[in-house]
Amino acid sequence: MTITTRDIARMRIAANELLTADGPLPRFDDLAEAASGLRTHLHDLIPALEAAARAQPDASALVAVQNARACLAAGPGPGLVSATRHARSLARELRALCGHYETLTAARVQKPV
């Protein structure tokens, strides 16, 4: 899959929605849907970033890929608090990978407001 600047912008928006949420915990169904979307974004971005990092080469981007894979493999624990923490962890990993991808591909994206 080719990752475009528009894709990166969408990924950042999805990550930021979970990371900027203050107040009560989200409903479990909403959280599950958001986490599923983050996982999809990570699965799309990881191979593209890994290829770019191997071509450059960039060890820090490859480490970020491994961290994202570990986060994907970990899964949430039981309960809403644990699921929220895990989803936010996925969001942080996605945001980090977006930054590495932008750096490696010189794909500059306007930051979401």
Backbone as CSV, one residue per row, in Angstrom:
resi,resn,N_x,N_y,N_z,CA_x,CA_y,CA_z,C_x,C_y,C_z
1,MET,0.842,-1.185,0.000,0.000,0.000,0.000,0.885,1.245,0.000
2,THR,0.543,2.188,-0.830,1.251,3.459,-0.865,0.608,4.391,0.154
3,ILE,1.434,4.977,0.985,0.960,5.905,2.006,1.108,7.321,1.462
4,THR,0.019,8.074,1.481,0.031,9.449,0.987,0.050,10.426,2.160
5,THR,0.283,11.673,1.855,0.238,12.688,2.909,-1.168,12.791,3.499
6,ARG,-2.162,12.525,2.683,-3.541,12.527,3.183,-3.760,11.382,4.176
7,ASP,-3.173,10.218,3.878,-3.259,9.082,4.807,-2.617,9.438,6.144
8,ILE,-1.431,10.046,6.087,-0.730,10.430,7.312,-1.566,11.422,8.114
9,ALA,-2.180,12.363,7.443,-3.033,13.344,8.128,-4.199,12.643,8.825
10,ARG,-4.823,11.687,8.141,-5.937,10.938,8.749,-5.474,10.132,9.951
11,MET,-4.288,9.533,9.823,-3.737,8.742,10.933,-3.473,9.634,12.144
12,ARG,-2.915,10.805,11.904,-2.650,11.737,13.012,-3.946,12.188,13.679
13,ILE,-4.963,12.448,12.895,-6.254,12.857,13.464,-6.817,11.740,14.340
14,ALA,-6.772,10.512,13.848,-7.283,9.373,14.624,-6.522,9.220,15.934
15,ALA,-5.204,9.373,15.884,-4.394,9.257,17.101,-4.705,10.399,18.061
16,ASN,-4.773,11.604,17.539,-5.000,12.768,18.395,-6.363,12.747,19.068
17,GLU,-7.360,12.145,18.421,-8.691,12.077,19.032,-8.645,11.336,20.362
18,LEU,-7.870,10.289,20.433,-7.768,9.535,21.687,-6.831,10.205,22.676
19,LEU,-5.808,10.850,22.189,-4.802,11.420,23.078,-5.207,12.766,23.652
20,THR,-6.126,13.451,23.024,-6.548,14.750,23.531,-7.864,14.672,24.286
21,ALA,-8.412,13.487,24.400,-9.700,13.327,25.077,-9.530,13.495,26.587
22,ASP,-10.153,14.519,27.124,-10.196,14.725,28.567,-11.589,14.358,29.050
23,GLY,-11.693,14.166,30.326,-12.999,13.876,30.876,-13.191,12.392,31.123
24,PRO,-14.445,11.958,31.096,-14.736,10.559,31.425,-14.193,9.606,30.357
25,LEU,-14.064,8.367,30.763,-13.613,7.337,29.827,-14.641,7.184,28.707
26,PRO,-14.169,6.839,27.516,-15.118,6.648,26.409,-15.973,5.400,26.637
27,ARG,-17.085,5.334,25.928,-17.887,4.106,25.960,-17.054,2.988,25.377
28,PHE,-17.245,1.784,25.868,-16.428,0.660,25.438,-16.542,0.421,23.930
29,ASP,-17.763,0.508,23.383,-17.944,0.295,21.944,-17.204,1.340,21.118
30,ASP,-17.254,2.587,21.567,-16.535,3.662,20.864,-15.031,3.426,20.939
31,LEU,-14.570,3.007,22.102,-13.146,2.741,22.293,-12.692,1.569,21.431
32,ALA,-13.492,0.529,21.378,-13.148,-0.638,20.563,-13.063,-0.265,19.087
33,GLU,-13.972,0.583,18.644,-13.955,1.034,17.244,-12.717,1.888,16.961
34,ALA,-12.393,2.789,17.876,-11.213,3.643,17.703,-9.939,2.806,17.704
35,ALA,-9.833,1.846,18.625,-8.648,0.987,18.702,-8.509,0.146,17.440
36,SER,-9.609,-0.325,16.917,-9.575,-1.101,15.676,-9.043,-0.249,14.523
37,GLY,-9.491,0.981,14.449,-8.999,1.896,13.419,-7.510,2.171,13.563
38,LEU,-7.052,2.339,14.802,-5.625,2.568,15.041,-4.806,1.349,14.620
39,ARG,-5.309,0.159,14.948,-4.602,-1.064,14.535,-4.500,-1.150,13.013
40,THR,-5.580,-0.817,12.328,-5.568,-0.833,10.865,-4.536,0.147,10.329
41,HIS,-4.518,1.353,10.878,-3.523,2.346,10.449,-2.101,1.833,10.689
42,LEU,-1.862,1.243,11.847,-0.526,0.719,12.143,-0.147,-0.392,11.176
43,HIS,-1.080,-1.283,10.904,-0.796,-2.379,9.961,-0.506,-1.853,8.555
44,ASP,-1.119,-0.734,8.194,-0.856,-0.130,6.884,0.488,0.599,6.860
45,LEU,0.784,1.302,7.937,1.970,2.157,7.966,3.262,1.400,8.241
46,ILE,3.216,0.367,9.054,4.437,-0.349,9.442,5.242,-0.834,8.236
47,PRO,4.662,-1.546,7.273,5.481,-2.012,6.141,6.073,-0.872,5.317
48,ALA,5.299,0.196,5.137,5.796,1.330,4.360,6.955,2.017,5.076
49,LEU,6.814,2.202,6.381,7.882,2.827,7.150,9.107,1.928,7.215
50,GLU,8.884,0.651,7.393,10.000,-0.289,7.467,10.800,-0.276,6.160
51,ALA,10.122,-0.248,5.038,10.812,-0.202,3.746,11.602,1.093,3.599
52,ALA,11.006,2.203,3.987,11.700,3.487,3.903,12.898,3.522,4.840
53,ALA,12.758,2.943,6.029,13.846,2.950,7.011,14.997,2.053,6.577
54,ARG,14.703,0.980,5.899,15.769,0.093,5.410,16.481,0.717,4.209
55,ALA,15.759,1.498,3.419,16.358,2.136,2.248,17.276,3.287,2.650
56,GLN,17.009,3.954,3.767,17.760,5.153,4.130,19.160,4.873,4.686
57,PRO,19.554,4.052,5.546,18.844,3.352,6.627,18.667,4.244,7.862
58,ASP,17.654,3.935,8.657,17.351,4.720,9.853,17.019,3.770,10.994
59,ALA,17.974,3.607,11.891,17.813,2.665,12.999,16.705,3.092,13.954
60,SER,16.544,4.396,14.196,15.511,4.831,15.145,14.112,4.528,14.605
61,ALA,13.922,4.635,13.308,12.622,4.298,12.722,12.362,2.801,12.832
62,LEU,13.402,1.998,12.650,13.233,0.548,12.781,12.909,0.162,14.219
63,VAL,13.503,0.848,15.182,13.169,0.611,16.588,11.716,0.997,16.843
64,ALA,11.274,2.107,16.272,9.882,2.529,16.430,8.924,1.496,15.851
65,VAL,9.308,0.891,14.732,8.487,-0.169,14.130,8.388,-1.349,15.086
66,GLN,9.498,-1.734,15.689,9.477,-2.855,16.629,8.623,-2.527,17.851
67,ASN,8.704,-1.298,18.342,7.875,-0.892,19.475,6.392,-0.948,19.119
68,ALA,6.058,-0.512,17.920,4.657,-0.549,17.483,4.171,-1.995,17.363
69,ARG,5.013,-2.850,16.829,4.629,-4.271,16.735,4.417,-4.881,18.120
70,ALA,5.260,-4.528,19.068,5.102,-5.039,20.437,3.797,-4.540,21.050
71,CYS,3.466,-3.297,20.792,2.212,-2.736,21.302,1.012,-3.442,20.678
72,LEU,1.081,-3.702,19.384,0.006,-4.428,18.709,-0.153,-5.833,19.275
73,ALA,0.958,-6.472,19.575,0.918,-7.843,20.083,0.418,-7.915,21.518
74,ALA,0.622,-6.843,22.278,0.284,-6.869,23.703,-1.209,-6.987,23.951
75,GLY,-1.995,-6.213,23.267,-3.438,-6.250,23.484,-3.831,-5.618,24.800
76,PRO,-5.107,-5.270,24.927,-5.580,-4.652,26.166,-5.820,-5.697,27.249
77,GLY,-5.773,-5.253,28.464,-6.143,-6.122,29.578,-7.651,-6.060,29.774
78,PRO,-8.139,-6.680,30.843,-9.580,-6.644,31.098,-10.013,-5.273,31.626
79,GLY,-11.168,-4.853,31.257,-11.739,-3.623,31.788,-11.536,-2.417,30.898
80,LEU,-12.354,-1.412,31.148,-12.359,-0.200,30.346,-11.106,0.635,30.555
81,VAL,-10.616,0.724,31.767,-9.410,1.520,32.034,-8.221,0.928,31.285
82,SER,-8.059,-0.365,31.362,-6.961,-1.027,30.663,-7.096,-0.880,29.153
83,ALA,-8.302,-1.027,28.651,-8.536,-0.886,27.214,-8.246,0.540,26.755
84,THR,-8.584,1.512,27.578,-8.302,2.915,27.249,-6.802,3.167,27.222
85,ARG,-6.093,2.660,28.213,-4.631,2.821,28.236,-3.990,2.182,27.016
86,HIS,-4.463,1.009,26.657,-3.887,0.328,25.500,-4.181,1.097,24.208
87,ALA,-5.400,1.569,24.051,-5.757,2.331,22.851,-4.920,3.608,22.761
88,ARG,-4.705,4.258,23.885,-3.857,5.465,23.876,-2.409,5.117,23.555
89,SER,-1.971,3.960,23.988,-0.623,3.501,23.639,-0.519,3.278,22.129
90,LEU,-1.537,2.657,21.549,-1.566,2.494,20.087,-1.515,3.852,19.399
91,ALA,-2.250,4.821,19.932,-2.281,6.159,19.343,-0.902,6.816,19.414
92,ARG,-0.211,6.670,20.540,1.136,7.246,20.657,2.104,6.598,19.675
93,GLU,2.001,5.274,19.527,2.870,4.575,18.570,2.586,5.033,17.144
94,LEU,1.314,5.179,16.819,0.944,5.631,15.475,1.484,7.031,15.212
95,ARG,1.343,7.906,16.180,1.843,9.270,16.012,3.361,9.270,15.800
96,ALA,4.065,8.441,16.548,5.522,8.350,16.390,5.892,7.835,15.001
97,LEU,5.187,6.809,14.535,5.489,6.261,13.211,5.195,7.278,12.112
98,CYS,4.146,8.059,12.279,3.839,9.103,11.299,4.999,10.090,11.207
99,GLY,5.551,10.466,12.337,6.680,11.383,12.344,7.895,10.809,11.644
100,HIS,8.201,9.555,11.922,9.326,8.905,11.246,9.081,8.816,9.741
101,TYR,7.859,8.478,9.361,7.544,8.349,7.941,7.698,9.689,7.227
102,GLU,7.193,10.740,7.849,7.329,12.070,7.263,8.804,12.436,7.097
103,THR,9.604,12.143,8.092,11.030,12.468,8.031,11.721,11.696,6.914
104,LEU,11.439,10.415,6.830,12.126,9.580,5.846,11.677,9.829,4.414
105,THR,10.457,10.206,4.245,9.933,10.379,2.883,9.802,11.845,2.500
106,ALA,10.154,12.713,3.430,10.012,14.157,3.222,8.576,14.535,2.915
107,ALA,7.653,13.717,3.402,6.216,13.989,3.224,5.764,14.909,4.339
108,ARG,5.732,16.156,4.082,5.326,17.130,5.078,3.812,17.291,5.025
109,VAL,3.208,17.125,6.175,1.753,17.181,6.261,1.382,18.301,7.224
110,GLN,0.382,19.051,6.876,-0.085,20.075,7.793,-0.663,19.378,9.016
111,LYS,-0.271,19.831,10.187,-0.740,19.234,11.433,-2.226,19.492,11.605
112,PRO,-2.970,18.474,12.074,-4.401,18.690,12.304,-4.608,19.707,13.427
113,VAL,-5.646,20.474,13.310,-5.942,21.517,14.302,-6.676,20.920,15.459
